[in-house]
Amino acid sequence: MSNLVVEHRDTRFSRRLRRRRTQVALGIALVEAVLVIAGALPWWVVVVAAAAAVAAYTWLGRSHASPTMRAVTWVAAVSQLIVVLVPVGILLVGVLVLVVLVAAATVALAALLLDRR
């Protein structure tokens, strides 16, 4: 705790948010990912929100004088980018499962065809 640097205009909230910003971003991303997977939130809305959050962080948050604004825009951008990756991850896992099933079926078919009895 003593290694934290107190910046000018730093508030208790901004220090707490900066310390826990990764956890907050993961929590928000988890809730949104469940909504995307359940179909309650369309994926294209998540992509638009991610683009807007990254743009807000890039053009507004990074150079803003307020540490709270920097932390909030960072959390928004990271959480939205994580949510964008969830459907991509599900697609990749699905493709991997299909590849493993095809490989197992090929090995089983080869074993049956090469059986001489």
N, CA, C and O atoms as a MOPAC input file, in Angstrom:
PM7 MOZYME 1SCF
protein

 N      0.81300 1    -1.17400 1     0.00000 1
 C      0.00000 1     0.00000 1     0.00000 1
 C      0.86800 1     1.25400 1     0.00000 1
 O      0.45000 1     2.28400 1    -0.52900 1
 N      2.03700 1     1.19400 1     0.56700 1
 C      2.88500 1     2.37100 1     0.63800 1
 C      3.56900 1     2.67600 1    -0.68600 1
 O      4.16100 1     3.74400 1    -0.83700 1
 N      3.50000 1     1.75200 1    -1.65800 1
 C      4.15300 1     2.00000 1    -2.93400 1
 C      3.26900 1     2.74700 1    -3.92200 1
 O      3.68700 1     2.99700 1    -5.05300 1
 N      2.05000 1     3.11100 1    -3.51700 1
 C      1.16900 1     3.84700 1    -4.40700 1
 C      1.57100 1     5.31200 1    -4.44400 1
 O      1.89000 1     5.91100 1    -3.41700 1
 N      1.55100 1     5.86800 1    -5.62800 1
 C      1.88200 1     7.26800 1    -5.79900 1
 C      0.57900 1     8.05900 1    -5.76600 1
 O     -0.36100 1     7.73400 1    -6.49200 1
 N      0.51800 1     9.07200 1    -4.94800 1
 C     -0.65000 1     9.93300 1    -4.88800 1
 C     -0.45300 1    11.05600 1    -5.88800 1
 O      0.46200 1    11.86900 1    -5.75900 1
 N     -1.32600 1    11.09000 1    -6.88600 1
 C     -1.22300 1    12.09600 1    -7.92700 1
 C     -1.99400 1    13.35100 1    -7.52900 1
 O     -2.83200 1    13.33100 1    -6.62800 1
 N     -1.69100 1    14.42300 1    -8.21700 1
 C     -2.42500 1    15.66600 1    -8.01900 1
 C     -3.88000 1    15.43300 1    -8.39600 1
 O     -4.15400 1    14.78900 1    -9.40900 1
 N     -4.79200 1    15.92600 1    -7.62900 1
 C     -6.24600 1    15.76000 1    -7.81200 1
 C     -6.70900 1    14.33100 1    -7.60400 1
 O     -7.80000 1    13.97100 1    -8.04700 1
 N     -5.91700 1    13.51500 1    -6.94700 1
 C     -6.28000 1    12.12800 1    -6.66800 1
 C     -7.27400 1    12.09400 1    -5.51500 1
 O     -7.08700 1    12.77400 1    -4.50600 1
 N     -8.32300 1    11.30700 1    -5.66900 1
 C     -9.31300 1    11.15400 1    -4.60000 1
 C     -9.23400 1     9.73800 1    -4.06000 1
 O     -8.57500 1     8.87200 1    -4.63600 1
 N     -9.90700 1     9.52000 1    -2.96200 1
 C     -9.94800 1     8.17700 1    -2.37400 1
 C    -10.56800 1     7.18800 1    -3.35900 1
 O    -10.08700 1     6.06600 1    -3.51100 1
 N    -11.64700 1     7.61900 1    -4.03000 1
 C    -12.31000 1     6.75200 1    -5.00400 1
 C    -11.38000 1     6.40400 1    -6.16500 1
 O    -11.31200 1     5.24500 1    -6.57600 1
 N    -10.66900 1     7.38600 1    -6.69300 1
 C     -9.79300 1     7.11000 1    -7.83800 1
 C     -8.64100 1     6.19200 1    -7.44500 1
 O     -8.23000 1     5.34700 1    -8.24000 1
 N     -8.11400 1     6.34500 1    -6.23100 1
 C     -7.04900 1     5.43600 1    -5.78600 1
 C     -7.58100 1     4.01400 1    -5.62900 1
 O     -6.92000 1     3.05600 1    -6.03100 1
 N     -8.76700 1     3.87200 1    -5.04800 1
 C     -9.36500 1     2.54800 1    -4.87000 1
 C     -9.68500 1     1.91100 1    -6.22000 1
 O     -9.46000 1     0.71800 1    -6.42300 1
 N    -10.20700 1     2.71200 1    -7.13100 1
 C    -10.52100 1     2.19100 1    -8.46200 1
 C     -9.25500 1     1.79600 1    -9.21000 1
 O     -9.23900 1     0.76600 1    -9.88400 1
 N     -8.20000 1     2.58600 1    -9.10700 1
 C     -6.95200 1     2.25200 1    -9.78500 1
 C     -6.35900 1     0.95400 1    -9.23100 1
 O     -5.79600 1     0.15500 1    -9.98000 1
 N     -6.48700 1     0.74800 1    -7.91900 1
 C     -5.96800 1    -0.49600 1    -7.32900 1
 C     -6.75400 1    -1.71600 1    -7.79600 1
 O     -6.18500 1    -2.79200 1    -7.98500 1
 N     -8.04400 1    -1.55100 1    -7.97800 1
 C     -8.91200 1    -2.69800 1    -8.29500 1
 C     -9.49300 1    -2.63800 1    -9.69900 1
 O    -10.50900 1    -3.27800 1    -9.97200 1
 N     -8.87500 1    -1.89200 1   -10.58400 1
 C     -9.47100 1    -1.70800 1   -11.90000 1
 C     -9.53500 1    -2.98100 1   -12.71500 1
 O    -10.47800 1    -3.16300 1   -13.48600 1
 N     -8.56900 1    -3.86500 1   -12.57400 1
 C     -8.60900 1    -5.13100 1   -13.31400 1
 C     -9.76300 1    -6.00300 1   -12.81500 1
 O    -10.47100 1    -6.61700 1   -13.61300 1
 N     -9.94600 1    -6.05300 1   -11.51600 1
 C    -11.03700 1    -6.84500 1   -10.95400 1
 C    -12.39600 1    -6.28500 1   -11.36100 1
 O    -13.31200 1    -7.04200 1   -11.67900 1
 N    -12.52400 1    -4.97200 1   -11.35100 1
 C    -13.78500 1    -4.34200 1   -11.76100 1
 C    -14.04600 1    -4.62700 1   -13.23700 1
 O    -15.17400 1    -4.95300 1   -13.60900 1
 N    -13.03300 1    -4.51100 1   -14.07300 1
 C    -13.20100 1    -4.77500 1   -15.50800 1
 C    -13.60000 1    -6.22900 1   -15.75400 1
 O    -14.46100 1    -6.50300 1   -16.59000 1
 N    -12.98000 1    -7.15600 1   -15.03500 1
 C    -13.34000 1    -8.56900 1   -15.19600 1
 C    -14.76200 1    -8.84300 1   -14.71900 1
 O    -15.47400 1    -9.64100 1   -15.32900 1
 N    -15.17800 1    -8.20200 1   -13.65200 1
 C    -16.55200 1    -8.37500 1   -13.16700 1
 C    -17.57700 1    -7.87400 1   -14.15900 1
 O    -18.57300 1    -8.54600 1   -14.42500 1
 N    -17.33800 1    -6.69100 1   -14.71000 1
 C    -18.25100 1    -6.14100 1   -15.72000 1
 C    -18.26700 1    -7.03500 1   -16.95700 1
 O    -19.32600 1    -7.30800 1   -17.52200 1
 N    -17.09300 1    -7.48400 1   -17.36900 1
 C    -17.01000 1    -8.35300 1   -18.55300 1
 C    -17.73200 1    -9.66800 1   -18.32100 1
 O    -18.36900 1   -10.18800 1   -19.23700 1
 N    -17.64700 1   -10.21500 1   -17.12100 1
 C    -18.33900 1   -11.47200 1   -16.82400 1
 C    -19.84600 1   -11.32000 1   -16.95600 1
 O    -20.51100 1   -12.16300 1   -17.55700 1
 N    -20.38200 1   -10.24600 1   -16.39400 1
 C    -21.83200 1   -10.01500 1   -16.47700 1
 C    -22.26400 1    -9.83100 1   -17.92800 1
 O    -23.25900 1   -10.41300 1   -18.36000 1
 N    -21.52700 1    -9.03000 1   -18.67400 1
 C    -21.87400 1    -8.80000 1   -20.07300 1
 C    -21.69500 1   -10.05600 1   -20.92200 1
 O    -22.47400 1   -10.29400 1   -21.84500 1
 N    -20.68000 1   -10.85800 1   -20.62000 1
 C    -20.46700 1   -12.09900 1   -21.37700 1
 C    -21.62700 1   -13.06100 1   -21.17400 1
 O    -22.06200 1   -13.72300 1   -22.11600 1
 N    -22.12700 1   -13.13900 1   -19.95600 1
 C    -23.29300 1   -13.99600 1   -19.69400 1
 C    -24.49800 1   -13.49900 1   -20.48300 1
 O    -25.25700 1   -14.30000 1   -21.02900 1
 N    -24.67700 1   -12.18000 1   -20.54600 1
 C    -25.78900 1   -11.61900 1   -21.32500 1
 C    -25.63700 1   -11.89800 1   -22.81700 1
 O    -26.62600 1   -12.15500 1   -23.50300 1
 N    -24.40000 1   -11.84900 1   -23.32500 1
 C    -24.16600 1   -12.13700 1   -24.74200 1
 C    -24.42000 1   -13.61300 1   -25.02700 1
 O    -25.07300 1   -13.95700 1   -26.01200 1
 N    -23.90600 1   -14.47800 1   -24.16900 1
 C    -24.08200 1   -15.91800 1   -24.37800 1
 C    -25.54500 1   -16.31200 1   -24.26500 1
 O    -26.01300 1   -17.17900 1   -25.00300 1
 N    -26.28000 1   -15.67700 1   -23.34000 1
 C    -27.70000 1   -15.97800 1   -23.16600 1
 C    -28.55500 1   -15.40600 1   -24.29400 1
 O    -29.72400 1   -15.77000 1   -24.42900 1
 N    -27.98900 1   -14.52300 1   -25.09900 1
 C    -28.73200 1   -13.94500 1   -26.20200 1
 C    -29.49600 1   -12.68700 1   -25.83000 1
 O    -30.23600 1   -12.15300 1   -26.65600 1
 N    -29.33400 1   -12.20500 1   -24.61400 1
 C    -30.03200 1   -10.99700 1   -24.18600 1
 C    -29.38400 1    -9.73800 1   -24.74300 1
 O    -30.01700 1    -8.68300 1   -24.79800 1
 N    -28.14400 1    -9.84200 1   -25.15100 1
 C    -27.40100 1    -8.69800 1   -25.67800 1
 C    -26.77600 1    -9.11300 1   -27.00800 1
 O    -25.94500 1   -10.02000 1   -27.03800 1
 N    -27.16300 1    -8.46400 1   -28.10900 1
 C    -26.58300 1    -8.83700 1   -29.40200 1
 C    -25.08500 1    -8.54500 1   -29.45300 1
 O    -24.60700 1    -7.59100 1   -28.83900 1
 N    -24.35800 1    -9.36800 1   -30.18300 1
 C    -22.90700 1    -9.23500 1   -30.24500 1
 C    -22.49200 1    -7.95500 1   -30.93700 1
 O    -21.47700 1    -7.36000 1   -30.57400 1
 N    -23.25600 1    -7.51700 1   -31.92800 1
 C    -22.88300 1    -6.29600 1   -32.63900 1
 C    -22.96600 1    -5.08200 1   -31.72600 1
 O    -22.20900 1    -4.12700 1   -31.90200 1
 N    -23.88000 1    -5.10000 1   -30.74500 1
 C    -23.96300 1    -4.00700 1   -29.77100 1
 C    -22.69500 1    -3.97600 1   -28.93000 1
 O    -22.18300 1    -2.90300 1   -28.60900 1
 N    -22.19400 1    -5.14600 1   -28.57500 1
 C    -20.96500 1    -5.23700 1   -27.78700 1
 C    -19.77800 1    -4.71500 1   -28.59600 1
 O    -18.90900 1    -4.03700 1   -28.04800 1
 N    -19.73500 1    -5.02100 1   -29.88000 1
 C    -18.63800 1    -4.54500 1   -30.72600 1
 C    -18.67400 1    -3.02200 1   -30.84200 1
 O    -17.63300 1    -2.36900 1   -30.77000 1
 N    -19.86600 1    -2.45700 1   -31.02100 1
 C    -19.99300 1    -1.00000 1   -31.09700 1
 C    -19.60200 1    -0.36300 1   -29.76900 1
 O    -18.90000 1     0.64800 1   -29.74900 1
 N    -20.05000 1    -0.94600 1   -28.65900 1
 C    -19.69900 1    -0.41200 1   -27.33500 1
 C    -18.19100 1    -0.49800 1   -27.09300 1
 O    -17.60700 1     0.40700 1   -26.49700 1
 N    -17.56500 1    -1.57400 1   -27.54800 1
 C    -16.11900 1    -1.71500 1   -27.38300 1
 C    -15.37600 1    -0.66300 1   -28.19900 1
 O    -14.40900 1    -0.07200 1   -27.71700 1
 N    -15.81200 1    -0.43100 1   -29.41100 1
 C    -15.17000 1     0.59600 1   -30.24100 1
 C    -15.32400 1     1.97300 1   -29.60500 1
 O    -14.38100 1     2.76400 1   -29.59200 1
 N    -16.50300 1     2.25700 1   -29.08300 1
 C    -16.73500 1     3.55100 1   -28.44200 1
 C    -15.90700 1     3.69200 1   -27.16100 1
 O    -15.36700 1     4.76300 1   -26.88700 1
 N    -15.80700 1     2.61300 1   -26.37700 1
 C    -15.04700 1     2.67100 1   -25.13000 1
 C    -13.55600 1     2.84400 1   -25.38900 1
 O    -12.88900 1     3.60600 1   -24.69000 1
 N    -13.03400 1     2.14400 1   -26.38200 1
 C    -11.61500 1     2.28900 1   -26.71500 1
 C    -11.34300 1     3.68800 1   -27.26700 1
 O    -10.31800 1     4.29300 1   -26.94900 1
 N    -12.24800 1     4.19900 1   -28.08500 1
 C    -12.08400 1     5.56000 1   -28.61000 1
 C    -12.13700 1     6.57700 1   -27.47200 1
 O    -11.35000 1     7.52400 1   -27.45400 1
 N    -13.04600 1     6.39500 1   -26.53000 1
 C    -13.14300 1     7.32500 1   -25.39500 1
 C    -11.87400 1     7.28300 1   -24.55300 1
 O    -11.38900 1     8.32300 1   -24.10700 1
 N    -11.33900 1     6.09900 1   -24.33700 1
 C    -10.10600 1     6.00900 1   -23.55900 1
 C     -8.93100 1     6.63000 1   -24.32000 1
 O     -8.11200 1     7.34100 1   -23.73800 1
 N     -8.86100 1     6.35700 1   -25.60300 1
 C     -7.73700 1     6.85300 1   -26.39300 1
 C     -7.74100 1     8.36800 1   -26.50600 1
 O     -6.70600 1     9.00700 1   -26.31500 1
 N     -8.89800 1     8.95000 1   -26.81500 1
 C     -8.94000 1    10.38500 1   -27.07600 1
 C     -9.26400 1    11.22600 1   -25.85200 1
 O     -8.91400 1    12.40500 1   -25.79900 1
 N     -9.93400 1    10.63000 1   -24.86400 1
 C    -10.35600 1    11.41500 1   -23.71500 1
 C     -9.65000 1    10.99200 1   -22.43700 1
 O     -9.10000 1    11.82800 1   -21.72100 1
 N     -9.66400 1     9.71600 1   -22.15500 1
 C     -9.21000 1     9.22600 1   -20.86000 1
 C     -7.71700 1     9.28300 1   -20.62200 1
 O     -7.27900 1     9.62700 1   -19.52400 1
 N     -6.93800 1     8.95700 1   -21.61500 1
 C     -5.48100 1     8.87800 1   -21.40500 1
 C     -4.87000 1    10.20100 1   -21.00000 1
 O     -3.95200 1    10.22900 1   -20.18000 1
 N     -5.34700 1    11.27500 1   -21.54200 1
 C     -4.72900 1    12.57400 1   -21.27500 1
 C     -5.58300 1    13.46000 1   -20.37100 1
 O     -5.27400 1    14.63900 1   -20.20300 1
 N     -6.63800 1    12.92300 1   -19.79400 1
 C     -7.52000 1    13.72300 1   -18.94300 1
 C     -6.81900 1    14.06300 1   -17.63700 1
 O     -6.00800 1    13.28300 1   -17.13800 1
 N     -7.13000 1    15.21800 1   -17.09200 1
 C     -6.49500 1    15.67100 1   -15.85100 1
 C     -6.98400 1    14.88300 1   -14.64000 1
 O     -6.26000 1    14.75300 1   -13.65300 1
 N     -8.19200 1    14.36200 1   -14.70500 1
 C     -8.77000 1    13.65400 1   -13.57000 1
 C     -8.32900 1    12.19200 1   -13.55700 1
 O     -8.52900 1    11.48100 1   -14.54300 1
 N     -7.73000 1    11.73100 1   -12.45200 1
 C     -7.37100 1    10.31200 1   -12.35500 1
 C     -8.59500 1     9.39900 1   -12.37800 1
 O     -8.52400 1     8.26500 1   -12.85300 1
 N     -9.70900 1     9.90000 1   -11.86500 1
 C    -10.93500 1     9.10200 1   -11.88500 1
 C    -11.39600 1     8.86800 1   -13.31400 1
 O    -11.78300 1     7.75300 1   -13.66300 1
 N    -11.36100 1     9.89500 1   -14.14000 1
 C    -11.75900 1     9.74300 1   -15.53800 1
 C    -10.83500 1     8.78600 1   -16.27200 1
 O    -11.29700 1     7.97900 1   -17.07800 1
 N     -9.54600 1     8.86200 1   -16.00800 1
 C     -8.60800 1     7.93300 1   -16.64000 1
 C     -8.92000 1     6.49800 1   -16.23900 1
 O     -8.92600 1     5.60700 1   -17.08900 1
 N     -9.17800 1     6.26200 1   -14.95500 1
 C     -9.45100 1     4.90200 1   -14.48000 1
 C    -10.77900 1     4.37700 1   -15.01600 1
 O    -10.87200 1     3.21500 1   -15.41400 1
 N    -11.79800 1     5.21800 1   -15.02800 1
 C    -13.12200 1     4.78600 1   -15.50300 1
 C    -13.07900 1     4.44200 1   -16.99500 1
 O    -13.62800 1     3.42300 1   -17.41300 1
 N    -12.43300 1     5.28300 1   -17.78900 1
 C    -12.37300 1     4.98000 1   -19.22200 1
 C    -11.52100 1     3.74200 1   -19.48900 1
 O    -11.80500 1     2.98700 1   -20.42000 1
 N    -10.48100 1     3.52400 1   -18.68700 1
 C     -9.65800 1     2.31900 1   -18.83500 1
 C    -10.48600 1     1.08100 1   -18.53100 1
 O    -10.45300 1     0.10700 1   -19.28300 1
 N    -11.23300 1     1.11600 1   -17.42400 1
 C    -12.07400 1    -0.02700 1   -17.04200 1
 C    -13.11100 1    -0.30900 1   -18.12900 1
 O    -13.33800 1    -1.46600 1   -18.48300 1
 N    -13.73500 1     0.72800 1   -18.65400 1
 C    -14.74000 1     0.54500 1   -19.71200 1
 C    -14.11900 1    -0.08200 1   -20.95800 1
 O    -14.69100 1    -1.00500 1   -21.53900 1
 N    -12.97200 1     0.40500 1   -21.36400 1
 C    -12.33700 1    -0.12500 1   -22.57600 1
 C    -11.91500 1    -1.57700 1   -22.39300 1
 O    -12.16000 1    -2.40500 1   -23.27000 1
 N    -11.29100 1    -1.89400 1   -21.27700 1
 C    -10.81800 1    -3.27200 1   -21.04700 1
 C    -11.99100 1    -4.23500 1   -20.93200 1
 O    -11.96400 1    -5.31500 1   -21.52200 1
 N    -13.01700 1    -3.85900 1   -20.18300 1
 C    -14.15400 1    -4.77400 1   -20.01400 1
 C    -14.85400 1    -5.03200 1   -21.34100 1
 O    -15.26000 1    -6.16100 1   -21.61800 1
 N    -14.99900 1    -3.99300 1   -22.16700 1
 C    -15.66100 1    -4.19300 1   -23.45300 1
 C    -14.82500 1    -5.05100 1   -24.39800 1
 O    -15.37000 1    -5.87000 1   -25.13900 1
 N    -13.52000 1    -4.87100 1   -24.37700 1
 C    -12.66600 1    -5.69800 1   -25.24400 1
 C    -12.68000 1    -7.15800 1   -24.80300 1
 O    -12.62700 1    -8.05400 1   -25.64600 1
 N    -12.75000 1    -7.41100 1   -23.50800 1
 C    -12.84400 1    -8.79400 1   -23.02300 1
 C    -14.14600 1    -9.41500 1   -23.50400 1
 O    -14.15900 1   -10.56600 1   -23.94100 1
 N    -15.24000 1    -8.66900 1   -23.42800 1
 C    -16.53900 1    -9.20100 1   -23.86400 1
 C    -16.53500 1    -9.48500 1   -25.36000 1
 O    -17.15900 1   -10.45100 1   -25.80100 1
 N    -15.85200 1    -8.67300 1   -26.14200 1
 C    -15.76200 1    -8.93200 1   -27.58700 1
 C    -15.03700 1   -10.24300 1   -27.84100 1
 O    -15.36000 1   -10.95500 1   -28.79200 1
 N    -14.06500 1   -10.56800 1   -27.00600 1
 C    -13.29000 1   -11.79400 1   -27.19800 1
 C    -14.04400 1   -13.06100 1   -26.78900 1
 O    -13.66200 1   -14.15400 1   -27.20800 1
 N    -15.09400 1   -12.94600 1   -25.99100 1
 C    -15.82100 1   -14.13700 1   -25.52200 1
 C    -16.43800 1   -14.92800 1   -26.68100 1
 O    -16.19400 1   -16.13100 1   -26.77200 1
 N    -17.22400 1   -14.31200 1   -27.56900 1
 C    -17.76300 1   -15.09700 1   -28.68800 1
 C    -16.66900 1   -15.66100 1   -29.59700 1
 O    -16.80800 1   -16.76300 1   -30.12700 1
 N    -15.60200 1   -14.91800 1   -29.77200 1
 C    -14.47800 1   -15.41300 1   -30.57800 1
 C    -13.86900 1   -16.64100 1   -29.90800 1
 O    -13.54500 1   -17.62000 1   -30.58000 1
 N    -13.71500 1   -16.59300 1   -28.59200 1
 C    -13.19300 1   -17.74100 1   -27.84400 1
 C    -14.11600 1   -18.94600 1   -27.93600 1
 O    -13.65500 1   -20.07900 1   -28.07800 1
 N    -15.41300 1   -18.70300 1   -27.85700 1
 C    -16.37900 1   -19.80400 1   -27.98000 1
 C    -16.28700 1   -20.42500 1   -29.36900 1
 O    -16.33600 1   -21.64700 1   -29.50700 1
 N    -16.15300 1   -19.59500 1   -30.39400 1
 C    -16.01000 1   -20.10300 1   -31.75600 1
 C    -14.73300 1   -20.93900 1   -31.90400 1
 O    -14.75600 1   -22.01300 1   -32.50600 1
 N    -13.63100 1   -20.44300 1   -31.35600 1
 C    -12.37100 1   -21.18800 1   -31.44100 1
 C    -12.43800 1   -22.51800 1   -30.70300 1
 O    -11.92000 1   -23.52300 1   -31.19100 1
 N    -13.06800 1   -22.53500 1   -29.53400 1
 C    -13.21700 1   -23.78900 1   -28.78400 1
 C    -14.10400 1   -24.75200 1   -29.56100 1
 O    -13.83000 1   -25.95200 1   -29.59800 1
 N    -15.16300 1   -24.24100 1   -30.18300 1
 C    -16.04100 1   -25.09400 1   -30.99400 1
 C    -15.30400 1   -25.70900 1   -32.16700 1
 O    -15.47200 1   -26.89400 1   -32.45300 1
 N    -14.49100 1   -24.91800 1   -32.84700 1
 C    -13.70300 1   -25.43700 1   -33.96800 1
 C    -12.70100 1   -26.47800 1   -33.47200 1
 O    -12.51200 1   -27.51100 1   -34.11400 1
 N    -12.06400 1   -26.21500 1   -32.33900 1
 C    -11.11800 1   -27.17700 1   -31.77200 1
 C    -11.79500 1   -28.50100 1   -31.42900 1
 O    -11.23200 1   -29.56700 1   -31.67600 1
 N    -12.99500 1   -28.44100 1   -30.86300 1
 C    -13.74100 1   -29.66500 1   -30.53900 1
 C    -14.06300 1   -30.43100 1   -31.81700 1
 O    -13.93000 1   -31.65400 1   -31.85600 1
 N    -14.48200 1   -29.72600 1   -32.85900 1
 C    -14.77400 1   -30.40500 1   -34.12900 1
 C    -13.52600 1   -31.06200 1   -34.72000 1
 O    -13.60400 1   -32.18100 1   -35.22800 1
 N    -12.40000 1   -30.39600 1   -34.66100 1
 C    -11.15700 1   -30.97000 1   -35.18100 1
 C    -10.78200 1   -32.23200 1   -34.40600 1
 O    -10.38100 1   -33.23300 1   -35.00000 1
 N    -10.91300 1   -32.18400 1   -33.08500 1
 C    -10.59800 1   -33.36000 1   -32.26400 1
 C    -11.55700 1   -34.50200 1   -32.58400 1
 O    -11.12400 1   -35.65100 1   -32.68300 1
 N    -12.84100 1   -34.21900 1   -32.74700 1
 C    -13.81000 1   -35.26900 1   -33.08300 1
 C    -13.52600 1   -35.89000 1   -34.45400 1
 O    -13.61300 1   -37.10700 1   -34.62000 1
 N    -13.18700 1   -35.04900 1   -35.43400 1
 C    -12.86600 1   -35.57100 1   -36.76900 1
 C    -11.59900 1   -36.42000 1   -36.70800 1
 O    -11.53400 1   -37.46600 1   -37.35300 1
 N    -10.61200 1   -36.00000 1   -35.96300 1
 C     -9.37500 1   -36.78100 1   -35.83000 1
 C     -9.65700 1   -38.11900 1   -35.14700 1
 O     -9.14000 1   -39.15100 1   -35.57300 1
 N    -10.47100 1   -38.10800 1   -34.09400 1
 C    -10.80600 1   -39.35600 1   -33.39800 1
 C    -11.60900 1   -40.28400 1   -34.31300 1
 O    -11.38000 1   -41.49400 1   -34.31900 1
 N    -12.53500 1   -39.73300 1   -35.07300 1
 C    -13.31700 1   -40.55600 1   -36.00200 1
 C    -12.43100 1   -41.12600 1   -37.10300 1
 O    -12.62400 1   -42.27000 1   -37.51600 1
 N    -11.47800 1   -40.36000 1   -37.57500 1
 C    -10.55200 1   -40.84100 1   -38.60300 1
 C     -9.70100 1   -41.98100 1   -38.07100 1
 O     -9.50600 1   -42.98400 1   -38.75800 1
 N     -9.19800 1   -41.83600 1   -36.86500 1
 C     -8.39700 1   -42.90800 1   -36.25400 1
 C     -9.25000 1   -44.15500 1   -36.04400 1
 O     -8.79100 1   -45.26700 1   -36.30800 1
 N    -10.48100 1   -43.98700 1   -35.57400 1
 C    -11.36200 1   -45.14200 1   -35.36700 1
 C    -11.70000 1   -45.82200 1   -36.68800 1
 O    -11.71300 1   -47.05000 1   -36.76500 1
 N    -11.97200 1   -45.04200 1   -37.72200 1
 C    -12.26300 1   -45.60800 1   -39.03700 1
 C    -11.06000 1   -46.34800 1   -39.59300 1
 O    -11.20800 1   -47.43800 1   -40.14600 1
 N     -9.88300 1   -45.78100 1   -39.45800 1
 C     -8.66300 1   -46.44800 1   -39.92500 1
 C     -8.44600 1   -47.75000 1   -39.16700 1
 O     -8.05100 1   -48.75200 1   -39.76300 1
 N     -8.69700 1   -47.74900 1   -37.86100 1
 C     -8.53000 1   -48.97400 1   -37.07800 1
 C     -9.52000 1   -50.04500 1   -37.52400 1
 O     -9.16700 1   -51.22300 1   -37.58600 1
 N    -10.73900 1   -49.66000 1   -37.83200 1
 C    -11.74100 1   -50.62500 1   -38.28900 1
 C    -11.42000 1   -51.15400 1   -39.68800 1
 O    -11.56900 1   -52.34900 1   -39.94600 1
 N    -10.98800 1   -50.29300 1   -40.57500 1
 C    -10.67300 1   -50.70700 1   -41.92300 1
 C     -9.41600 1   -51.55500 1   -42.00900 1
 O     -9.30600 1   -52.40700 1   -42.89100 1
 N     -8.47600 1   -51.33800 1   -41.12100 1
 C     -7.21800 1   -52.10100 1   -41.13400 1
 C     -7.33000 1   -53.41400 1   -40.35200 1
 O     -6.39000 1   -54.20900 1   -40.33600 1
 N     -8.46800 1   -53.63800 1   -39.71100 1
 C     -8.66900 1   -54.87600 1   -38.97000 1
 C     -8.86600 1   -56.00600 1   -39.96800 1
 O     -9.74500 1   -55.92100 1   -40.82500 1
 N     -8.05800 1   -57.07000 1   -39.87500 1
 C     -8.06500 1   -58.14000 1   -40.88600 1
 C     -9.01500 1   -59.27600 1   -40.54900 1
 O     -9.09400 1   -60.21500 1   -41.34000 1
 N     -9.70300 1   -59.26800 1   -39.49700 1
 C    -10.57800 1   -60.39600 1   -39.16100 1
 C    -11.79300 1   -60.40200 1   -39.95700 1
 O    -12.63300 1   -61.28700 1   -39.79400 1

